[in-house]
Amino acid sequence: MGWAGLGKMSDDSVILIPFEDRSAWERAAADALPTQSWGHAAGLAADGMTPELAVVTAQGAQMVLPFFQRRYESAAGAAIDIATLPGLSGALVQPSSAAPLALWSRFAAAQGWVSGYIQLSPLNDTLVPPVPDQIRRTNALFVFDVQAWDIETAVRHHMRRNLKLGARLGATLLVDPSAMAAEF
């Protein structure tokens, strides 16, 4: 059972698909969740993020992980970590297995990434992380009070720029909730 377009799963493989390879991304995420889609990534790319998609296969299970790299300077020099793309879906592992997470951890260490934030899909709620002493589990919720926020002033320039960039990337702005209902 592999994701559409990726063929038979082979053990111990990590495939990184760049945002620019839309057709490969769409094939890999064809059976995945809404915020793993190329369209969702295109919206984030319009805001300056560089999304990537990882397909990690190990011991008969496969993980689809939309992520981005974060570069920063520290006292020790430049460093890179990774984070799951913002959204509700997170990384999806099918069938539920910690093996792809363990392989991803080894891969990330080989890349020199110093840490990572990976949100697991709610569909993997029984998944036990492979190395619990190195993983912190949280369930944080951040609330932003939009009633007191002057949204028009705060986002006018930024939003116009994002909409123009999104249009150039091929993203579509949907304003009709019924048009989005099928995805959710």
C-alpha positions, 0 to 999 in steps of 0.5 A: 500500500503506497501513496498514488504515483510512488509505486511499491513501497521499498523499505528504508527510503526517504524521498524529498520532493521540492515545492517546485516539483508540483506533479511529484508532490501531487502524486505523493499526496494524492491519498493524503490529507488536505494540508499536505496538498501542493495547493496548501503549500502554495499558499504558504510559499506565497508568504515566503516559506519554502515547503518540501514533502518527505515520503519516508518508508520503513518496515512496511509503513509510509509517512507523508510529511510536509515540512520546511527548513528554518535557518537561524544564527546561534552562538555556535554558528548557523543551524537548521531545524525543520517543522511540519507545515502549519495546518491541522493534518500533520505527518501521516503514517500508514499503517501506524508504525514508529519505523518511519519516524525512526528512519526520519530521525536518523535522516535528519541527524545525517542532514545536520538538522539540530532539532525538529517539530513534527505534528503527527496527524490526528489519524495517528493518535495511537502512534508511540514515538520511537525514542520517547526520551528525545521527543517532547509531546505537547498539545498547545493551543494558541489563541489570538483575539481578533476582536481587538485587532485592526485587521484592515490596517495590519494586513492590507499591504502584506495580504496584497503581496501574498495574493499576487505572489500566490496567483503567480505560483498558481494558487487559487483563493477560495471565498465560498465555504461550500467550495472547500467543504469537500476537502474538509 
